[in-house]
Amino acid sequence: MRRLYFTISFIVVVLGLVACGSKSGGTQQETIAVIPKGTTHIYWQSVHAGAIKAAKEMNVNINWIGPEREDARQQQIGIIDNQVINQVDGIVLAPLDAMALRRPVEAAVNHGIPVVIVDSRLEDAEDVYTSFVATDNRKGGQIAGQQLGKIMNGKGRVAILRYNEGSASTTNREEGFLDAIRQFDGIQVVSDEQYGGATKAQAQQASENLLIRFQDGNGNLTLDGIFCPNESTTYGMLQALRRQRFAGKVSFVGFDTGEAIIQGLRQGEINGLVVQDPFKMGYLGVKTLVQHLQGQEVEKRIDTGVTYITNQNIDQPDIQQLINPDIEKWLSME
């Protein structure tokens, strides 16, 4: 009986030492939860691939888990809360809402779980999160406005199809665009209040409705320029323009990429695209968080860059690398 008691006690002690060593002794890989706004768009698949690359290099595990739709705020909040309960070592988050996600982020940090924000700003939370890794979205919007204004020769009627209320990244793009386009005295913004919604289907329907509003009695489009601030709105507008036979007949600048969107650019249905680097964003989001966990000092704001692409530069090697990262290679390694 004493031998059995000694054996059980020894096992308990060993298990206790292993549990203690899993965090402090490095005997177990750290786990990082990477929580995007959604998982369907090619943009988020690129973020995922970049996160996997960083995880391999930094020798950590990642939990990739996001809401089903990019307007599911409560679902994203629940995901964060669950990761806190699971005691992950850190969180990389693309917040769906600049205000609503502050509470769960604060709760995570208060439980000793650092958070790196990617893609979209979290309002009034600079003292809470570890770092913000993202595009300069206002600058991206300004580039779109400047380029569309030039394409239109500084005159005409413009509409913007916004993305989704509460999304800080796209709001900054939209406001940056409006700042720039209004510098052209001959350009009139005739619609800036329409939202596309969280999905491509919603964006296409909103685009159809917008185009119907701006037709004359003969069915001619009375818009000269259109701007869309993300992948889903750009895709939705492209499909709506095709369905109503206006594709290529109106100046159109979009944001982000995707197979159909690139096809539209090559065919002259889209004049230009403002492109982010989501692969780099995912990569630096995870890498920055792990560096922080290792006690290294990290930058509070990391700009992942923005590029304007057209038919003239799309086949340049650096542009091809930007818009066609080897996503499948990294996703297959998870």
N, C-alpha and C positions, 0 to 999 in steps of 0.2 A: 504494500500500500504506500509506504514511504517512497519507494522507487517511482511509482506512478505519479505521486504528488510532485516529486522532484522533476520528472520529465515534463509534466504539464507546466510547471512554473518556469522551466527553462525555455519552453516554446513561447510562452507569454512574453518573457523578457526579450527574446530574440525578435519577435514580431513588433514589440514596442520600439526596439532600436531601429528596425527597418523603417517603421512609420516615421520616426523622428528624422532619420537620415534622408527620407525621400525629398524633403525640402532643403535642409541645411547641408547635407552631405553630398548631394548631387547624385545619389544612387538611382534616381528615377527622373525621367525627362519631365520638364515643366510642360504644362498644358495651357495653351492660349486659345481663348474663344474668339473667333473672328465672325462678327455679326454684321452682314451687309443690309442694305435697305430691301433687297429682294434677291432672288437667285436665278431668274429666267433670262434677263437681258444679257447679251454678250459682254456688256460692260462689266457686270458682276462676275462673270466667268473669268474675265481677265484679272480682276482683283483677286479672285480665288487662286488662280495659277501663280500670281506673284507672291501671295501669302505662303503657298506650298514651297516655292523656291527658297524663301527666307527661312522657313521652318527647317528645311533640310540643311541649310548652311549653318543655322544656329543650334541645331540639334534639340528642337522642341517639337511637341505635338500640337496640332491645331484642331479645334472643333469648329467646323464651318457650318453655321446654322443661321438661317435668316427667315423672315416672314414670307408668307406665300405671295402677298401683294405689297406694292410699295406705298400703300396707304393704310396698312395694318399696324397702326401705332401701338395699340394695346397688345397685340401679339409680340411685337418687338420688345416691349417693356417686359412681358412675361418671360421671353427668352433670356433677357439680361438677368432677371431675378433668379431664374433656374440655374444659370451659370454661377451665380454667387452662391447659391445653395450647394452646388457641386464643388465649390471651392477651387475653381480654376485659378491659375497663377496670375492671369492678366486678361484683359479684354481689349480687342480692337473693334471699334464700333463706327458704323456709318449711320448716324441718327436720322430717323425718318422725320422727326419734328424738332426744330431748334429749341423749343421750350419744353415740350412734354417729356423729352428724354433726359432732362436734367436730373430729376428726382432719382430715377434708377441708377444713373451714373454716380451721383453723390452717395447713394447707398452702397454701391460696389466699392467705391474708394474708402468709405468709412469701415468696410469690412476688410480692409487691407489689400484690395484687389485694384491695381492701377489700371487706368483706361487711356488708350490712345484713340483719338478721334480721327477718322479719315473721311474724305469726300465732302462732307457737309458740316458746317459750323454748328456748335452747340452754344446757345445764347447765354452770355454772362457766366461762363463756366471756366474761364482761363485759370482760375485758382483751383479748379477741381481736377481736370484732366492733365495727363502727363505731357502730351504733345498733340498738335494738330497737323496732320499730313494730308495735303489736298492741293488741288488746282487753285490758282488765283482766279476765282470765278467771276469777279467783277471785271477783271482785265480781259478774260475770255469773252464776256459779253460786249465789252467795248470794242474788241477786235472785230467781232461780228458786225456791230453797228457801223464801224468805219468802212469795212469791206463792202457791206451791202449798199451803203451810201455812195461809194465809188462806182459800183456796178450800175446803179440807177442814175449815174451822172448828176447826183445831187438834187433830183426832183422826182416827185411822184407820191403815191399813197402807199403806206406801209401798215401791215398788221402783224402782231406778235401773238402766237399761241403759247400761253404760259403752260407750265407743267402741273404743279399740284401745290395747293396752299400749305404753308408750314415748312416746305423744303428750302432750307437756307441756301444751299448751293445754287439751285436754279433761280431762286429769287434774286440772288446777287448777279447772275448772268443776265436776267431780264432787266434789272435796273441799270446794269452797265451798258447793255444794248441801247436802252432808251436814252441814257446820258449821251452816248455817241451819235445816235441817229438824229437827235434833236439839234445837233450842231450844224446840220445841213438845212439852211433856211428854206430851200425849195421842197423839202420832204415833210409830209403831213402824216402823223400817226393817227390812223382812223379806228384802230381797235387794239386795246392793250389790257382788256379785262377778261378775256376768254381763257379758261383753263382746260387743258387736254385730259387730265386725269392720270391715274396710276398705271394703266395698261395701254398696250398698243391699240386694242380694239376701241377703248374709250377715246383715245387720242384721234383715231381715224374718224369716229362719229362726230367728235367736236370739230374736227377739221372740215368735214362735210358741211356741218351747220354754218361754220364761219364763211366758207366759200359761197354758200347759197345767199348769205346776207349781202355779199358784195358782187352782185351781178345786175346788169342793166336789163331793160325790157327785152333785149334781143339775146339774152343769155351770155353776154360778154362779161368777163371778169373785170371789175373796176379797181383791182389792186395791182400795184406795180412791184411790190416787194413783200416778202414774208420772212419772218425769223422764228425758229423753233429752238428751245434751249436744252433739249436732251435727246437721247436715243428714241424713246417711245413717241414723243411729239414729232420729231423729224420723220420717223417712219410713217406715222399716221397721216401726216400732211402729204407726204410723197404719194401714198396710196390714194388719198382723196383727190389730189391733183390729177392723178392718172385716171381715176374713175370719171371725173368730170371733164376730161380732155383739156386740162390746162397745164399739164406737165410740160416744162420747157418754155412756156409762154409768159412766165412771171419770174422775176428775180427771187431766188430762194437761197438763204443761208441757214444751215442747221448746225447742230452740236452733237458730237459723238459719232460713232460708226456702227457698222453692222453690214452683213452681206448685201442686203437689198439697198441700203443707203449708199454704199460704195458704188453699186451698180447704177443708181440714180445719178451719182456724181459723174461717172464715166459717160453716161448717156446724155449729159447736159441738162438733166431735169433738176439738178441741184448745182448751184454755182460755186459753193464753197462750204467747207465744214470746219468748225473749230473743234480740235481734237485734243483730248486729255491723254494721260498715260496711266490707265487704270492698273496695268501690270506693275508698274513702278510704285503706284500707290499702295497696293496690297503688299508688295515686297518691303517697302520702307515702313509701313504700318507695323508689321510683325517685327522687323529688325530693330526698329526704334524701341518698341516695348521690351524686347529681350535685353537690349543694351541697358535700359533703365533697371530691369530686374537684376542685372549683373553689377549694378552700382555705378554705371557710367553716366556722365552728364549728357543729356540730349537736348536738342534744340526745341524750343517751345512751338515754333512754326516752321514747317518744312514745305516748300513750294515744289510740286512735282511737275510743273511746266505746262505749257499750252502751245499748240501749233495750228496754223491755218493751212489747210490743204485744198488744192484745186486740181483740175485735170492736168495743169502744167507741171506740178511737182509730185503728183501721187506715186509715180514710179521711181522716184529717187530712193536709194537703198535705206537711208535713215527713216524716210516716211513709211516705207514698206515694213520695216522693223517695228515701227510704232503702231501701225494699224493691224499688223499680222503677227503678234507674238506667238510663240509656239505653245499655245494654251493646252492642247491635247497632251503634249509631252509631260507637262507638270501635273495636270489633273490625273493622269494615269499613275502617278507616283504617290498619290495620297494613301 
